[in-house]
């Protein structure tokens, strides 16, 4: 079919720009990658890969793998997952569930890699993730608190946990969650709160807040 032939040619052209002869042109790669992101091309290719001829499927895999690993400095723009809060908060229930499942899978499967990533991108990640914890949506808030507890209690994330529980704003947020009208929210918040309490090397500001509650 003519359509398949056109798709095959376009895929070969994309692959040629991305891979070149071992020395792709950075400007062309950047332009192509940006258009790929703008048009959600990777999503469309994956969704319709079953319609393509065998060689075209192989081209899609090579294109996908190349863009997936594309790196600019310390960034991997194809897999930037800071859009997860949008997909979890501002979409349909089905998309929201899938987005949360993917976020959890991303943060809990490859532990060493995730620990390194969170350590290097601590401020940006938790600034984004906190929007989910403070969500007005009950399900989003509960799931996010539960995932936060899993992240902090995982031994691989010891450095991240240490930084998180040294922040008084985080402690105050959990203490507010302990007063939530939902028992389930209180339950999940307590699992995070007890990490602050159990820390044998509490910073003075954390120690002070906890002591003031005891009085």
C-alpha positions in Angstrom: 0.0 0.0 0.0 1.1 3.5 -0.8 0.5 4.7 2.8 2.8 2.0 4.2 5.5 2.9 1.6 5.3 6.6 2.7 5.5 5.7 6.3 8.5 3.5 5.7 10.3 6.2 3.8 9.6 8.8 6.5 10.8 6.4 9.2 14.0 5.8 7.3 14.6 9.5 7.0 14.0 10.0 10.7 16.4 7.2 11.5 19.0 8.6 9.2 18.9 12.0 10.9 19.1 10.4 14.4 21.7 7.8 13.7 23.5 9.3 10.6 26.7 7.5 9.8 27.8 7.4 13.4 28.1 11.3 13.4 24.6 12.8 13.4 24.2 16.6 13.1 23.3 18.0 16.6 21.2 20.8 15.2 19.1 18.5 13.0 18.7 16.0 15.8 17.5 18.7 18.2 15.0 20.1 15.7 13.7 16.6 14.9 13.4 15.7 18.6 11.5 18.8 19.4 9.0 18.2 16.6 8.7 14.6 17.9 7.8 15.9 21.3 5.4 18.6 20.0 3.4 16.1 17.9 3.5 13.2 20.3 5.0 11.2 17.5 6.4 8.5 19.7 3.0 7.8 21.3 1.4 7.5 17.8 4.1 5.2 16.5 3.8 2.9 19.5 0.0 2.9 19.3 0.0 2.0 15.6 3.1 -0.2 15.4 1.0 -3.3 14.8 -0.1 -1.7 11.5 3.4 -1.3 10.1 5.5 -3.7 8.0 8.2 -5.7 9.8 11.1 -3.4 8.7 9.2 -0.3 9.7 8.6 -1.8 13.1 12.3 -2.3 13.5 12.9 1.3 12.5 10.3 2.5 15.1 12.2 0.5 17.8 15.5 2.1 16.8 14.0 5.6 16.8 12.3 5.0 20.1 15.4 3.7 21.8 17.5 6.5 20.4 15.2 9.3 21.6 14.6 7.6 24.9 18.3 7.8 25.7 18.8 11.3 24.2 20.7 13.4 26.8 21.4 17.1 27.1 23.8 17.6 30.0 22.2 15.9 32.9 18.7 15.9 31.4 16.9 13.2 29.5 14.2 15.3 27.7 12.3 12.4 26.2 11.7 10.8 29.7 11.2 14.0 31.7 8.6 12.8 34.2 7.6 16.2 35.7 4.4 16.1 33.7 3.1 13.2 35.9 1.3 15.6 38.3 -0.6 17.0 35.4 -1.7 13.6 34.1 -2.6 12.4 37.6 -4.5 15.5 38.6 -6.0 17.0 35.4 -7.1 14.1 33.2 -9.7 11.4 33.1 -9.9 8.8 35.8 -8.4 6.1 33.5 -5.4 8.2 32.5 -4.9 9.4 36.1 -4.7 5.7 37.3 -2.3 4.8 34.5 -0.1 7.8 35.2 0.1 7.1 38.9 0.9 3.4 38.2 3.6 4.4 35.8 5.0 6.9 38.3 5.1 4.3 41.1 6.7 1.8 38.8 9.3 4.3 37.8 10.2 5.2 41.3 10.3 1.8 42.9 11.6 -0.7 40.3 15.2 0.2 39.5 16.1 1.3 43.0 19.8 2.2 42.6 19.1 4.3 39.5 16.2 6.0 41.1 18.1 6.8 44.2 20.9 8.4 42.2 18.3 10.4 40.2 16.5 11.6 43.3 19.7 12.6 45.0 20.8 14.7 42.0 17.3 16.2 41.3 16.0 16.4 44.9 14.6 19.9 44.9 12.9 19.8 41.6 11.4 16.3 42.1 10.0 17.0 45.6 8.7 20.4 44.6 6.7 18.6 41.9 5.7 15.6 44.0 4.5 17.8 46.9 1.8 19.2 44.6 0.3 15.6 44.6 0.5 15.3 48.4 -1.3 18.6 48.8 -3.9 17.7 46.2 -7.6 18.3 46.9 -8.3 14.9 45.4 -8.6 12.3 48.1 -7.3 9.4 46.0 -4.3 11.4 44.7 -3.4 12.6 48.2 -3.7 9.1 49.7 -1.7 7.3 47.0 1.0 10.0 47.0 1.5 9.8 50.8 1.7 6.0 50.5 4.3 6.3 47.7 6.3 8.9 49.7 6.4 6.4 52.6 7.7 3.7 50.3 10.4 6.0 48.9 11.6 7.2 52.3 11.7 3.8 53.9 13.6 2.1 51.1 17.2 1.6 52.1 18.4 2.6 48.6 17.0 6.1 49.3 18.8 6.7 52.6 20.4 9.9 51.5 17.1 11.2 50.1 15.3 10.2 53.3 17.9 12.0 55.4 17.4 15.3 53.4 13.6 15.0 53.5 13.3 14.5 57.2 15.7 17.4 58.0 13.2 19.8 56.4 10.8 21.4 58.9 8.3 22.3 56.2 8.0 18.6 55.4 7.4 17.8 59.0 4.8 20.5 59.4 3.0 19.2 56.3 2.9 15.7 57.7 1.6 17.0 61.1 -1.2 18.8 59.2 -2.0 15.5 57.4 -2.3 13.8 60.8 -5.3 16.1 61.4 -7.0 15.3 58.2 -10.6 14.3 58.4 -9.9 11.0 56.6 -8.5 8.2 58.8 -6.8 6.7 55.8 -4.9 10.0 55.1 -4.0 10.1 58.8 -2.7 6.5 58.5 -0.5 7.1 55.5 0.8 10.4 57.0 1.7 8.7 60.2 4.0 6.2 58.4 5.9 9.2 57.1 5.7 11.1 60.4 7.3 8.3 62.3 10.4 8.5 60.1 10.9 12.0 61.5 10.4 10.8 65.0 12.7 7.8 64.7 15.6 9.8 63.4 18.4 9.7 66.0 20.2 12.8 64.6 17.3 15.3 64.4 18.3 18.8 63.4 17.5 21.4 66.1 14.6 22.8 64.3 13.0 19.4 63.9 13.6 18.5 67.5 12.1 21.8 68.6 8.9 21.3 66.6 8.4 17.7 68.0 9.1 18.9 71.6 6.5 21.7 71.2 3.9 19.1 70.3 4.7 17.0 73.3 4.1 20.0 75.6 
